[in-house]
């Protein structure tokens, strides 16, 4: 190709320098895509020519131009400085054992689409000498898509590679810049974390939080004492120029960092970009560095090791030891204890977030935390205990568990037949297998072991006949309890869950995984325990993956097969009068049940009943339509849905008791409702839960079940819709849903704003999830050169690029792209024209300031108009609170924000006279905000929409509609 002119546009393209659209000297990067578009448009127009001869002539011309273009393109090399084509990249960037953190910084998602990278020619780093091995690459401008790798060894080193600048020989993304730490100066200390946004690179080290401001060509460090700055540009930052105690972050070492641009943020004068709000985890708690420079401290003994800003008004923080996740609003107080800040508290014993036995949350990203189990969390910000979780390990995936889940079964990946068994039973008639500590006596006549208050010596039972690795349900009879408690555990690493502390008579249920063929059951009384222990029976069980941890005994023989060809999730079938699952369950505990079904009849799908008395609850079918029935002490109710389930496909069936309303949902749609008012109590301690066969008769299901769950919290309609939407992808051929590899321990987690995918790094590789479906797994085999070790301890992904930090290297995996640096993505992280919305939750009549707030700088005057809405949580809004307020704020030079004059606009709407809303100031953070007053004993969600008009002599702000 020498020169081509398109007759319809007159545009000329060349490769000999004869036109303004020439392909030489990298010009193809600007003009080749445009020429291809002209070619396509010209060919399409040519095909519309009426004359067949003209069409043939046009086709010949087009074919000639296409051949010329293909000939030119064949000579294009791989390197991005000479090429437009970007193949898939799987490469090692650095071989080292100290790469601890990674970040993918896609500047195209900044507010200006990455334009700032071309506006830094006056900075010291832009003018540095190029092509210096190990220090500086071939390009001056900061990469459009940068790969940041942090090496921990003190003083740490930050490596920045260009994901779109490939070495023309090796195809490896080339080094753009390496920042080596200097003792006592920039990047001093042991590196721990890295993040980037809006032209700023944050590096956490053992000496504090280091910030590299690229457009501003400056660097700072915050620690437990002060904020320090350097006197020179980034190219030679060395001597501290200033120190300001007001910028301290509460501790010397910084453990984690995350940032987000909040609506109405002030603009950085150097870049014109909104200034991000930064969250730093430290040994003293967490510090939020607001865009104004004000630092808000959340204090906690032991600190927070990880933190993320999940949206404009929500922060997640996890402890450095122990499975604690705390969530709450954006803070504005100079110092606030975490117990006074947090709204949601998730642990492994008192909440919805982890099953018992979980350890420290070593990995965290918006929507997911990980320890020895990966937990996806869909938080309910109004009522945290009503949120949803989904647990995932290498061998199971529970699906979504709403609120207080009491059972989660049929979620394993194991397939094949499984036969029920009772490998051990002792009725207590003999003391031969028992070892009685002081205070225990054997009553052979009552077949019991009695204990009176006094001694805390244990009662031990030798158990045999178990199979190591198998799941069992231990059923222990406890009677005559009048005081104290009895602790239950099996000596060994058995992961037992269930009724581990007994305070009342009845049958205790303990689920465990045998670690050996023989175990010892130890029952340890408190000094006040007065009661008796009877027989023990151990059954092979299907394990319960909910926090309750009480599986079901397997009766007979059942079959487990993939839900679809090649899928990981297994379904259970083979139900009959002698083949089913069961355990004791009080129907009063059941407020929702959900399962997936495929078959011709599920008559005996679910029944929680006693064969001798009511109350009972059952999910059966009428003409293969789901029927949910409740029988209480005062009456009964039956609800029939509309959909027939014998169509050959999988169906998601949900039954909900929401107050007095009984609901049946099929495939995310509400199909039938009924009134449960007047049915009385549903309590029945003699009831048995049976899956696959009725309790009251021998009717059995003909079909397969998967992902069966029961709980005591009624899920919201939105939760039911999401449950169906996310889970149906698991019932596709070839669908994966578990953690890949053989290791469950999570090292790190990442979230992509553009692809909306999670990546989970474990000791054995990286699992990528879209929703609840695993869409990719990478380890040292499948990950190629990018993963030298499957032990991945840091990762990030964005814009089709994944950066990995393993125990042996730092690497990159990038999808194949075509000229992506010339086609910037729409910004998603920040910078859009947005309404400033504040929110919060009140549970009583204590006034609450909503967040985020409005920053007010010196020499600023502004008018704020706020529309405020309050809604009572739950199915019925009994308050319907609405207010409209207007206020004028002013802050003089060197002074505090003045108290605003607040006007009420229109007529307030409220049921309880004590409720209220107004606009207030806070002189500590120099902000304006909405303050609301709720109603005693009522949980109310508040939302405020703020319109801001301001004049400032100093600061510009991001547009807020």
C-alpha positions, -999 to +999 in steps of 0.1 A: +000+000+000+014+034-011-018+055-011-055+048-009-083+073-012-119+065-003-142+082-029-171+086-006-152+105+021-122+118+003-099+105+031-065+094+019-042+070+037-006+062+029+026+045+041+051+066+022+046+100+039+025+114+011-007+121+032-016+135+066-029+100+075+003+082+071+011+048+087+048+053+092+065+061+125+037+047+145+010+065+126-009+032+121-018+035+158-038+066+150-051+059+115-054+021+109-087+017+128-102+048+111-092+034+077-108+000+085-140+018+095-140+037+062-134+004+044-164-012+061-186+018+054-175+020+018-181-017+012-216-014+028-224+016+006-210-002-025-233-031-020-263-008-023-254+002-059-282-008-082-262-019-111-248-054-108-218-044-129-211-015-106-214-038-076-188-062-091-165-033-099-168-019-064-162-054-049-130-056-070-119-022-057-126-031-022-108-065-025-078-046-039-078-022-009-083-050+016-053-069+001-032-038+004-042-033+040-036-069+049-001-067+033+007-036+053-007-052+086+014-083+081+045-062+086+034-048+120+055-062+149+043-072+184+057-043+203+032-016+211+054+012+200+052-002+165+020-021+166-018-018+169-025-054+177-022-066+213-022-103+218-030-121+250-002-117+275+008-142+302+042-131+314+065-130+344+075-094+352+099-100+381+114-131+397+115-125+434+102-140+466+093-107+483+065-094+459+037-090+484+011-067+467-002-058+432-025-032+417-039-027+382-043+011+376-065+017+345-063+055+341-091+053+315-115+049+345-103+082+361-127+112+358-109+125+327-105+092+310-068+092+317-061+125+299-040+136+328-012+112+317-006+135+287-005+167+308+026+162+329+054+173+307+065+199+333+071+173+360+105+160+372+096+124+364+085+132+329+118+148+321+139+119+334+164+101+311+148+071+294+159+036+288+179+032+320+179-005+329+160-013+360+149+023+365+132+038+335+116+025+304+112+039+269+081+061+274+077+093+293+040+095+298+025+074+326+009+042+313-027+043+303-029+009+321-003+004+347+007-028+366+020-020+401+040-046+419+054-039+455+085-057+468+085-058+506+122-059+514+131-027+533+134-002+519+107-014+496+106-011+458+076-001+437+077-014+401+054+001+375+050-017+342+030-006+312+003-032+303+000-019+268+037-014+260+051-048+250+087-056+244+089-062+206+111-093+211+098-110+243+062-096+244+066-088+281+050-055+294+079-032+298+090-015+329+079+022+329+095+032+362+110+016+394+109+036+426+134+022+450+130+031+486+155+051+505+161+046+542+147+075+561+130+089+530+105+079+503+093+043+505+113+036+536+104+004+555+089-030+547+062-028+520+027-042+526+001-028+502-003-006+471-033+012+454-037+039+428-064+063+416-066+098+400-029+101+394-020+091+430+000+060+440-003+050+476+022+026+492+019+012+527+051+004+546+062-003+581+070+034+584+036+048+572+015+057+542+036+070+513+017+090+486+032+097+451+012+124+435+022+122+398+004+153+383+014+174+414+050+159+412+051+156+450+053+130+476+042+127+513+044+103+541+018+099+570+026+080+601+015+080+638+032+113+644+027+136+614+024+143+577+057+149+560+065+162+526+096+164+503+112+194+489+119+181+455+099+165+427+093+127+425+124+121+404+146+131+434+124+132+465+149+131+494+149+157+522+118+164+542+105+199+536+078+200+563+060+180+590+023+186+600+010+168+631-026+172+619-021+147+591-011+117+613-028+084+607-026+071+643+002+045+640+036+043+625+029+014+602+002+012+574-012-022+566-037-015+538-050+013+516-080+019+494-095+051+479-126+064+463-138+097+450-169+109+468-195+132+452-187+169+455-150+163+461-127+193+456-106+194+425-068+190+426-054+222+412-025+203+395-045+177+377-081+191+377-091+157+390-114+153+421-094+144+452-100+109+464-110+100+500-084+075+513-089+046+538-058+033+556-057+003+579-032+006+608-022-011+640-043+015+660-074+011+639-082+029+606-078+064+593-100+081+567-082+109+549-109+131+535-104+151+503-101+183+524-071+168+542-090+162+575-082+128+591-109+108+609-097+080+631-116+048+639-097+033+669-095-004+678-071-023+700-052-046+676-060-024+647-074-033+613-054-051+587-076-046+557-102-021+546-122-011+515-146+018+507-175-002+492-194+029+481-199+065+489-211+059+524-199+025+534-166+011+548-156-025+555-127-032+579-113-066+590-091-073+620-055-085+617-063-116+639-096-134+644-126-135+620-140-100+625-155-079+598-169-045+608-190-023+585-202+012+589-207+047+575-180+072+564-166+087+596-161+124+602-151+125+639-114+131+647-114+100+668-141+074+672-140+039+688-149+012+664-176+000+687-193+034+684-188+035+646-197+001+633-232-009+623-226-044+611-204-068+630-196-102+614-177-130+632-177-168+631-199-172+662-225-143+664-235-134+629-241-144+593-207-140+578-187-172+585-193-207+596-178-218+629-141-225+627-133-197+604-100-178+610-087-144+602-101-127+571-068-126+551-085-115+519-111-088+514-127-069+485-161-053+480-186-081+483-162-108+495-141-119+525-120-150+529-103-171+556-104-209+554-137-203+537-145-178+510-176-158+519-196-136+494-215-110+513-246-091+501-249-067+530-283-054+542-272-019+553-305-012+571-305-045+590-271-062+588-283-094+604-307-098+574-280-098+547-271-127+526-239-148+525-227-176+502-199-199+514-175-215+490-147-240+494-129-264+471-157-290+476-189-271+481-208-239+473-239-231+494-256-206+472-271-175+489-281-179+526-304-151+537-302-138+573-305-164+601-299-195+580-304-228+600-296-253+573-277-255+540-273-289+524-270-306+490-243-282+480-213-305+475-194-314+444-190-351+454-208-376+431-217-412+433-240-434+454-240-429+492-254-453+517-266-444+551-249-460+581-248-460+619-212-470+626-215-464+664-242-464+690-242-467+728-274-467+747-258-460+781-268-493+796-231-502+801-202-480+813-176-502+795-167-476+768-170-447+792-145-430+814-161-413+844-145-383+859-150-371+895-187-363+900-201-386+874-220-418+883-236-445+861-273-453+866-277-487+847-314-488+854-321-455+837-292-461+812-278-427+822-247-410+835-256-385+863-238-354+874-245-332+904-231-297+908-195-295+920-168-311+899-158-300+864-141-334+855-152-347+821-171-377+810-154-395+780-167-420+755-145-441+733-160-441+697-149-465+670-160-477+636-156-443+619-141-436+584-115-408+584-128-379+563-164-388+564-191-365+578-212-376+607-241-365+629-238-373+666-271-375+685-267-372+723-295-375+747-294-351+777-320-353+805-329-339+839-310-306+834-318-282+862-287-260+862-253-253+846-240-263+812-223-291+794-196-286+767-193-312+739-162-318+718-144-346+700-107-348+708-088-342+676-092-320+645-128-328+636-143-293+630-174-301+651-203-278+650-239-277+663-250-280+700-215-277+715-228-260+747-259-277+763-281-259+789-314-278+786-327-314+784-333-328+749-314-343+720-282-325+712-269-326+676-232-323+667-219-325+632-182-335+627-158-348+602-139-378+614-101-374+616-095-410+625-113-444+628-115-440+665-123-408+684-130-397+720-162-378+728-156-355+758-184-340+778-172-313+802-196-300+828-196-266+844-193-266+882-230-259+884-242-285+859-269-308+873-282-333+848-278-366+831-264-380+798-280-409+780-274-427+748-252-417+719-258-425+682-236-415+653-250-416+617-233-409+584-246-375+574-250-349+547-232-319+562-249-287+569-228-257+557-247-230+575-234-214+607-257-238+626-237-268+615-262-296+621-264-321+592-290-347+583-287-384+588-287-404+556-314-432+556-310-458+529-291-452+497-291-421+476-275-410+443-254-379+436-248-367+400-238-334+384-267-311+379-258-309+343-230-324+322-196-312+333-211-290+361-194-291+396-225-289+417-241-323+425-278-330+429-293-358+450-319-383+438-331-418+444-358-409+470-383-435+482-401-447+513-367-461+525-343-436+510-343-401+525-326-375+548-338-365+583-330-349+616-349-332+644-361-296+637-387-274+653-410-260+626-411-227+645-375-222+632-387-221+596-394-187+581-380-195+547-370-226+527-355-228+492-344-256+469-337-264+433-357-292+417-357-312+385-381-341+380-416-353+375-430-351+411-417-337+444-446-347+466-423-355+495-399-327+489-399-312+524-418-319+556-410-308+591-435-326+613-442-352+639-462-383+629-483-380+661-490-343+665-491-309+649-478-282+643-461-290+610-449-274+578-446-291+544-437-283+508-454-308+485-470-307+451-505-307+435-504-317+399-466-310+403-473-274+413-456-264+446-479-263+476-467-248+509-488-258+539-487-247+576-507-263+604-504-245+637-521-248+671-549-224+660-555-233+623-539-239+590-531-223+556-523-238+522-508-219+492-506-234+457-483-218+431-490-216+393-459-232+377-457-269+368-422-283+376-422-314+354-410-296+322-376-311+323-356-281+335-343-269+369-367-247+390-359-227+420-387-230+446-389-206+476-414-206+505-415-176+528-435-169+560-433-131+561-452-119+592-487-133+586-482-137+549-473-170+534-456-168+500-445-192+472-419-180+447-408-200+416-378-189+395-376-155+412-413-146+407-440-144+434-467-169+423-490-173+453-498-158+487-520-166+516-528-154+551-512-172+580-530-150+606-547-170+633-527-203+628-513-200+663-479-213+674-458-235+651-436-248+679-432-286+680-401-300+697-410-335+686-410-327+649-386-342+625-374-326+593-374-351+564-362-345+528-374-366+500-401-384+519-430-373+540-429-378+578-467-385+580-468-411+552-445-428+527-450-405+498-417-398+481-403-374+455-394-384+420-367-361+409-334-344+420-327-317+446-298-293+451-290-263+472-316-268+499-317-241+526-339-233+556-338-203+579-355-181+605-353-148+585-378-140+557-357-128+527-368-097+509-382-098+474-350-083+461-329-110+478-351-137+463-346-122+429-309-121+433-307-156+447-324-170+416-304-148+392-270-157+406-277-194+412-293-203+379-258-200+363-247-229+384-272-252+366-256-248+332-235-275+315-199-272+326-206-246+353-179-244+380-188-230+415-161-241+439-127-227+448-102-241+422-073-263+432-069-281+465-063-253+490-090-233+508-069-208+527-074-173+512-045-149+509-061-120+490-092-110+471-099-085+443-129-069+426-131-054+391-154-024+387-157-029+349-162-067+346-179-069+381-159-101+388-142-113+420-108-130+421-099-151+451-062-159+457-054-190+478-024-211+485-032-230+454-040-204+427-066-178+417-103-185+412-123-158+393-160-156+399-188-139+379-215-138+405-214-172+421-201-190+391-163-196+388-153-186+353-116-192+355-089-208+375-052-200+373-023-218+390+013-224+383+003-248+355-026-230+338-012-196+346+020-201+327+049-177+333+026-152+351+024-176+381+057-191+391+041-203+423+005-213+430+008-196+464-007-162+453-006-137+481-016-105+463-036-097+432-056-071+414-076-070+381-092-043+360-097-036+323-088-071+312-055-071+331-047-092+362-016-085+382-003-113+405+021-114+434+032-149+443+058-163+467+082-167+437+074-138+413+053-109+401+034-116+369+006-104+346-022-120+327-038-098+301-066-105+276-061-100+239-070-065+228-070-043+197-059-007+201-075-004+235-053+025+245-070+046+218-105+035+228-107+047+264-133+031+286-160+052+303-149+062+338-167+041+364-148+048+396-156+084+399-161+117+383-195+114+366-220+141+372-238+127+402-264+137+427-249+139+462-269+115+483-264+109+520-278+080+539-280+063+574-301+042+597-317+051+630-330+026+655-343+050+681-349+087+687-312+096+689-302+122+663-280+109+635-259+129+610-261+112+576-230+107+554-213+115+532-211+151+542-204+183+522-169+197+525-167+234+531-134+252+524-122+285+537-137+316+519-167+296+507-204+304+508-229+279+496-266+272+495-278+236+502-312+223+494-320+189+508-349+165+502-350+139+529-369+106+530-373+081+559-387+046+555-394+021+582-376-012+575-398-042+567-429-050+546-449-020+558-438+017+562-456+030+593-440+064+593-436+077+557-412+105+567-405+133+542-388+167+547-373+195+526-348+219+540-326+248+527-296+264+544-268+289+537-233+280+549-203+302+551-167+296+562-144+327+566-106+327+560-089+309+589-122+302+607-148+275+613-180+269+594-207+293+607-240+279+620-264+278+591-298+294+589-322+266+581-355+270+564-383+245+561-397+242+526-432+229+520-451+207+546-434+179+565-449+144+563-446+123+595-467+100+617-447+104+649-443+140+659-409+135+675-393+126+641-374+154+624-347+164+599-325+195+596-292+208+582-263+211+606-225+220+606-195+202+621-166+224+629-143+194+636-144+182+600-156+216+586-186+201+569-223+206+564-247+177+567-282+164+571-292+154+607-323+132+612-341+121+643-359+088+643-385+071+663-380+051+695-379+013+689-382+017+651-355+009+625-357+036+598-336+039+567-329+075+557-319+089+523-312+126+515-307+142+481-286+174+482-284+202+457-254+224+463-246+258+448-214+274+460-189+302+454-153+298+465-122+320+462-098+291+465-112+257+456-130+242+426-153+211+431-165+182+411-199+189+395-228+177+416-263+179+401 
